[in-house]
Amino acid sequence: MQTQLFVAVVPALALPFGMSAIAFWMYVCASLLFIIGLIKIFRELPREHGIDKVMPFGRMFFAIPIAVFGSEHFTITANIATLVPHWIPWHTFWVYLVGVAFICAALSITTLVQARLAAALVGMTFLIFVLVMDMPGVAANLHNRFVWALALRQLAFSGGAFALAMSPLSTRPRQRSRPQLTNAVTAIPRFFVGIPSLFYGVEHLLHPEYVPGIPLQKLTPEWIPGRITLSYFVGVILILAGVCLLVNKKTRMAATILGLTILLTVLWIYLPMLLAAPKDVVALNFFFDTLLFSGAILLLANASDKETAGSRT
């Protein structure tokens, strides 16, 4: 009760601007994580060279949406509670717990304080979402491509988190004692990101009129220039990168190009949509959802070995 009262009273300051409590807290969380993330990243950039300078931003692109979605667990608690399977008790408790966990994990990943542990927990949480909430929906709607897109979205988010959690395993020299086990474990993030990428790419080519990146049930506004061309372009990149990730060829390059391509869709498609309706919670969710996808892919790119990503099989 006190938590709900807090999140409802403080946004009253934004009411003169017509902003809901939901949107207010999404902006607050995004702004705070953005400031903290930039301070941390600017300290790291001198140590990076060339295209690697973009890699720390993947961490921020991943963490900000996690915090934003965590805030929704406190502002639309009842709505999110309906997503919890009926056979799981204490729906509201789990909604609050995941909300707190997401916000704490976002701070941890942004500041690199226990970031690997936080990323592992986030990865497992998204994987649980896939198994417990998404797969039953897929089983009941096998021919609904949007249900598949939602399930694979969570899988990709899980893959990005696991990539961050496993990044030392991907960058340090291989241990000769158990190379097969190491290869199998580090392949998990690649498959979790590669499979959705391949599926999404095909969807882009079949249905270019829908929003690019994560092809959910929303048409791209006609006033956005080059929307169909961009959708085809993103679809081709998704397919090529997805294949590279699945066969483990040019993994780092493919993930980097794909992550930057999805970031392009955020700036070209979703940012104008958000600027056109800055108080719209749906526009906010689409913006941060796609930004999270970009961050997950860049986390995978950063976790891939620089020297052997292109030659490993």
Backbone torsions as a table, in degrees:
resi	resn	phi	psi	omega
1	MET	NA	-46.9	179.8
2	GLN	-64.0	-38.4	178.8
3	THR	-63.4	-45.6	179.8
4	GLN	-64.7	-37.6	178.3
5	LEU	-64.4	-40.0	-179.1
6	PHE	-63.8	-49.1	-176.8
7	VAL	-70.9	-16.2	178.9
8	ALA	-92.2	-33.1	-176.2
9	VAL	-78.1	-47.3	-176.8
10	VAL	-57.8	-42.7	179.7
11	PRO	-67.4	-5.3	176.3
12	ALA	-57.4	-25.0	176.6
13	LEU	-62.9	-26.0	-178.0
14	ALA	-93.0	-5.4	-177.3
15	LEU	-60.1	-37.9	177.1
16	PRO	-57.0	-22.2	179.4
17	PHE	-94.2	2.7	178.8
18	GLY	73.8	25.4	-177.3
19	MET	-99.3	134.6	179.3
20	SER	-76.5	163.1	177.3
21	ALA	-61.8	-34.0	-179.7
22	ILE	-62.8	-51.7	-179.1
23	ALA	-64.9	-38.4	-178.8
24	PHE	-57.2	-49.9	-177.2
25	TRP	-71.0	-28.9	175.0
26	MET	-64.1	-43.6	178.1
27	TYR	-67.1	-39.7	-179.9
28	VAL	-61.4	-50.2	-179.2
29	CYS	-62.7	-43.3	-179.7
30	ALA	-63.4	-41.9	-178.1
31	SER	-65.9	-45.1	-179.1
32	LEU	-64.0	-45.7	-179.8
33	LEU	-67.2	-33.8	178.8
34	PHE	-64.4	-43.9	179.6
35	ILE	-65.6	-48.2	179.7
36	ILE	-61.8	-42.6	-178.9
37	GLY	-63.6	-42.4	179.3
38	LEU	-64.0	-41.6	178.7
39	ILE	-59.6	-44.3	-179.7
40	LYS	-67.6	-42.6	-176.6
41	ILE	-67.3	-41.3	-178.9
42	PHE	-61.6	-24.9	175.9
43	ARG	-77.9	-22.5	-177.9
44	GLU	-91.7	-28.8	-172.8
45	LEU	-54.6	-39.2	179.7
46	PRO	-59.2	-22.2	-179.3
47	ARG	-86.8	-9.4	-178.7
48	GLU	-101.4	157.1	-178.1
49	HIS	-136.0	144.1	175.6
50	GLY	61.1	-137.3	-177.5
51	ILE	-65.7	-20.5	179.9
52	ASP	-64.1	-15.7	178.6
53	LYS	-65.6	-19.5	-180.0
54	VAL	-83.4	-18.3	-173.2
55	MET	-60.0	-44.0	179.1
56	PRO	-60.3	-25.9	179.3
57	PHE	-68.4	-26.6	176.6
58	GLY	-59.3	-38.9	177.7
59	ARG	-61.5	-42.9	-180.0
60	MET	-70.1	-40.5	178.7
61	PHE	-63.6	-26.6	178.0
62	PHE	-81.7	-42.7	-173.2
63	ALA	-72.0	-41.2	-176.8
64	ILE	-58.5	-51.1	178.4
65	PRO	-62.6	-34.4	178.0
66	ILE	-59.0	-44.9	178.0
67	ALA	-65.6	-41.2	179.7
68	VAL	-60.6	-47.2	179.6
69	PHE	-69.1	-30.2	174.6
70	GLY	-62.6	-37.0	179.6
71	SER	-64.3	-32.2	-179.6
72	GLU	-66.9	-21.4	177.3
73	HIS	-67.5	-15.9	178.6
74	PHE	-105.6	-17.5	-177.7
75	THR	-102.7	-26.7	176.0
76	ILE	-128.9	48.7	-175.1
77	THR	-55.6	-46.8	-176.0
78	ALA	-63.0	-39.7	179.7
79	ASN	-65.4	-43.6	-179.5
80	ILE	-69.0	-33.0	-179.6
81	ALA	-61.7	-28.4	179.3
82	THR	-69.5	-16.8	179.1
83	LEU	-80.4	-18.3	-179.8
84	VAL	-72.0	130.4	179.5
85	PRO	-53.9	145.0	-174.0
86	HIS	-64.0	-25.0	-176.9
87	TRP	-81.7	-4.9	176.1
88	ILE	-95.3	124.4	-178.5
89	PRO	-77.0	168.1	172.6
90	TRP	57.1	57.1	-176.5
91	HIS	-56.5	-47.7	-177.2
92	THR	-63.6	-38.3	178.8
93	PHE	-58.8	-45.7	-178.1
94	TRP	-67.6	-34.5	177.6
95	VAL	-63.1	-46.6	178.7
96	TYR	-64.6	-42.0	-178.1
97	LEU	-61.7	-46.4	179.5
98	VAL	-65.5	-36.8	177.7
99	GLY	-61.2	-47.3	177.4
100	VAL	-63.0	-43.7	-178.6
101	ALA	-62.2	-41.7	-179.9
102	PHE	-63.9	-44.1	-179.2
103	ILE	-66.0	-43.6	178.4
104	CYS	-64.4	-41.7	179.3
105	ALA	-64.6	-38.6	178.8
106	ALA	-62.0	-43.2	177.2
107	LEU	-64.4	-41.5	-179.5
108	SER	-63.5	-45.1	-179.3
109	ILE	-67.5	-38.6	-179.3
110	THR	-65.7	-42.2	-176.1
111	THR	-92.1	-5.6	-177.3
112	LEU	61.7	31.6	174.0
113	VAL	-100.4	109.8	-174.6
114	GLN	54.2	38.5	-174.5
115	ALA	-66.9	-38.0	-178.8
116	ARG	-65.2	-40.9	177.6
117	LEU	-64.7	-46.1	179.6
118	ALA	-60.8	-42.6	-179.9
119	ALA	-64.5	-40.2	178.5
120	ALA	-62.1	-41.7	179.6
121	LEU	-67.5	-39.7	177.1
122	VAL	-64.3	-42.9	178.3
123	GLY	-60.1	-43.7	178.6
124	MET	-66.6	-36.5	178.7
125	THR	-62.8	-47.6	178.6
126	PHE	-64.4	-36.5	178.5
127	LEU	-65.8	-37.7	175.2
128	ILE	-63.6	-40.8	176.4
129	PHE	-56.4	-43.2	-179.3
130	VAL	-62.3	-48.9	-173.8
131	LEU	-72.4	-39.5	-172.1
132	VAL	-90.3	-38.0	-174.3
133	MET	-107.7	-41.4	-173.3
134	ASP	-82.3	-44.1	-176.2
135	MET	-63.0	-39.3	174.0
136	PRO	-59.2	-37.5	176.8
137	GLY	-66.2	-39.4	177.5
138	VAL	-64.5	-43.5	-179.4
139	ALA	-61.7	-32.8	-179.5
140	ALA	-84.8	-14.5	-177.9
141	ASN	-139.3	62.7	-173.5
142	LEU	-61.8	-26.6	-176.1
143	HIS	-99.8	8.5	178.7
144	ASN	-94.8	106.7	-175.9
145	ARG	-67.4	-26.7	-179.4
146	PHE	-72.0	-33.9	175.7
147	VAL	-66.1	-40.3	175.7
148	TRP	-63.0	-41.7	-179.5
149	ALA	-61.7	-39.8	179.2
150	LEU	-65.7	-44.4	-179.7
151	ALA	-64.0	-43.8	-179.5
152	LEU	-70.2	-27.6	175.4
153	ARG	-61.2	-48.1	179.1
154	GLN	-63.0	-35.7	178.9
155	LEU	-64.9	-41.0	178.6
156	ALA	-65.4	-40.7	177.2
157	PHE	-61.4	-41.4	177.3
158	SER	-62.0	-42.1	179.5
159	GLY	-62.1	-41.3	177.5
160	GLY	-62.8	-42.3	178.8
161	ALA	-64.6	-43.6	178.7
162	PHE	-65.1	-33.0	177.7
163	ALA	-61.9	-42.4	177.1
164	LEU	-66.1	-41.6	-179.4
165	ALA	-65.1	-32.2	-177.0
166	MET	-99.3	4.0	-171.3
167	SER	-53.9	-38.7	176.7
168	PRO	-61.6	-33.7	178.3
169	LEU	-66.9	-27.5	-177.3
170	SER	-85.8	-21.0	-172.6
171	THR	-106.8	-25.9	-180.0
172	ARG	-81.3	161.5	-179.6
173	PRO	-58.6	145.3	-179.7
174	ARG	-65.8	141.0	175.0
175	GLN	-82.2	126.7	-176.5
176	ARG	-68.2	-21.4	-172.9
177	SER	-69.1	-40.9	-175.4
178	ARG	-137.4	60.4	-176.8
179	PRO	-65.6	-34.5	-177.9
180	GLN	-65.7	-40.6	178.6
181	LEU	-64.7	-43.2	179.6
182	THR	-62.0	-44.6	179.4
183	ASN	-61.9	-40.2	-178.9
184	ALA	-66.1	-42.3	-178.1
185	VAL	-67.4	-45.7	-177.8
186	THR	-72.6	-12.9	176.7
187	ALA	-77.0	-19.2	-176.6
188	ILE	-57.3	-52.7	179.2
189	PRO	-60.1	-36.6	-180.0
190	ARG	-61.7	-44.6	-180.0
191	PHE	-70.3	-37.7	-179.4
192	PHE	-65.7	-28.0	177.1
193	VAL	-95.1	-37.3	-176.1
194	GLY	-66.9	-42.0	-179.3
195	ILE	-63.3	-50.6	176.0
196	PRO	-59.3	-38.5	-179.1
197	SER	-61.0	-43.8	179.8
198	LEU	-64.2	-44.3	179.2
199	PHE	-63.3	-46.6	-179.5
200	TYR	-62.7	-38.0	-179.8
201	GLY	-61.0	-44.4	177.9
202	VAL	-62.7	-41.6	179.2
203	GLU	-62.2	-36.6	178.2
204	HIS	-62.6	-40.3	-178.7
205	LEU	-73.4	-31.8	-179.8
206	LEU	-81.6	-33.0	-175.5
207	HIS	-135.2	68.9	-175.4
208	PRO	-69.1	-11.9	-178.3
209	GLU	-76.8	-13.8	179.8
210	TYR	-88.5	159.8	-175.8
211	VAL	-56.6	138.1	-178.5
212	PRO	-82.8	171.9	-177.5
213	GLY	93.9	-92.5	171.8
214	ILE	-106.3	107.8	-171.9
215	PRO	-75.2	77.2	179.4
216	LEU	-88.9	-179.8	-172.7
217	GLN	-81.6	67.7	177.9
218	LYS	-151.0	127.3	179.3
219	LEU	-77.7	141.5	175.8
220	THR	-69.7	129.6	-180.0
221	PRO	-54.6	138.7	-177.0
222	GLU	-68.0	-20.3	-177.3
223	TRP	-79.3	-7.0	177.1
224	ILE	-81.9	122.8	-176.3
225	PRO	-69.4	141.5	175.1
226	GLY	66.5	25.0	-173.3
227	ARG	-63.9	-42.1	-178.4
228	ILE	-70.7	-43.5	178.7
229	THR	-60.5	-43.8	179.2
230	LEU	-62.9	-39.8	-179.5
231	SER	-62.6	-42.9	176.7
232	TYR	-63.4	-42.9	-179.8
233	PHE	-61.5	-47.5	179.3
234	VAL	-62.9	-38.2	178.9
235	GLY	-61.3	-43.7	178.7
236	VAL	-63.6	-44.4	179.1
237	ILE	-62.8	-41.3	178.7
238	LEU	-60.4	-43.8	-179.0
239	ILE	-66.7	-48.7	-178.8
240	LEU	-62.1	-45.6	179.9
241	ALA	-67.2	-39.2	179.0
242	GLY	-60.4	-42.7	177.6
243	VAL	-63.0	-45.3	179.4
244	CYS	-59.2	-40.9	-179.6
245	LEU	-67.7	-40.0	-177.2
246	LEU	-70.3	-36.2	-179.8
247	VAL	-94.3	-1.7	177.4
248	ASN	60.6	49.5	175.3
249	LYS	-121.2	129.2	-179.8
250	LYS	52.6	42.8	-172.2
251	THR	-61.1	-49.0	-177.2
252	ARG	-63.7	-44.8	179.8
253	MET	-63.6	-45.2	-178.2
254	ALA	-62.9	-44.8	-179.6
255	ALA	-66.9	-37.3	178.8
256	THR	-64.5	-48.1	179.7
257	ILE	-62.5	-42.1	-179.8
258	LEU	-66.1	-44.2	179.3
259	GLY	-59.8	-41.9	178.6
260	LEU	-70.2	-32.9	177.4
261	THR	-66.0	-43.3	177.3
262	ILE	-65.4	-36.2	175.5
263	LEU	-62.3	-36.6	176.2
264	LEU	-60.4	-40.8	178.9
265	THR	-66.2	-34.4	176.6
266	VAL	-60.7	-45.1	-176.6
267	LEU	-75.8	-34.2	-174.1
268	TRP	-86.7	-37.2	-173.9
269	ILE	-106.1	-56.7	-168.6
270	TYR	-79.8	-32.8	176.9
271	LEU	-65.8	-47.0	174.8
272	PRO	-59.7	-38.2	177.1
273	MET	-62.2	-39.4	179.6
274	LEU	-71.0	-41.2	179.1
275	LEU	-64.8	-30.1	177.9
276	ALA	-73.0	-25.0	179.4
277	ALA	-144.9	70.5	-172.8
278	PRO	-65.7	-16.9	-179.4
279	LYS	-98.8	-0.1	-177.5
280	ASP	-81.5	117.5	-178.2
281	VAL	-64.8	-34.9	179.0
282	VAL	-63.5	-44.8	178.0
283	ALA	-62.9	-37.6	177.3
284	LEU	-63.8	-43.7	-178.8
285	ASN	-64.6	-42.2	178.2
286	PHE	-63.7	-41.1	-179.9
287	PHE	-61.4	-52.4	-176.0
288	PHE	-74.0	-28.3	176.8
289	ASP	-62.1	-46.7	-179.4
290	THR	-72.2	-34.9	175.7
291	LEU	-62.6	-38.0	177.6
292	LEU	-64.4	-38.8	177.2
293	PHE	-62.6	-44.5	176.8
294	SER	-60.8	-44.5	179.7
295	GLY	-62.5	-41.2	179.5
296	ALA	-61.7	-41.1	-179.6
297	ILE	-68.1	-41.2	179.0
298	LEU	-67.9	-31.4	174.3
299	LEU	-63.9	-39.6	176.4
300	LEU	-64.6	-41.3	178.5
301	ALA	-61.6	-43.5	-178.6
302	ASN	-66.9	-29.5	-179.2
303	ALA	-80.7	-14.9	-178.0
304	SER	-77.5	141.0	-178.6
305	ASP	-64.3	128.2	-178.8
306	LYS	-64.5	-38.7	-171.2
307	GLU	-82.3	-35.1	-170.6
308	THR	-119.9	4.7	-178.8
309	ALA	-57.8	-29.5	-177.4
310	GLY	-88.4	-11.7	-174.1
311	SER	-117.4	-7.2	-177.5
312	ARG	-75.0	148.4	177.1
313	THR	-128.1	NA	NA
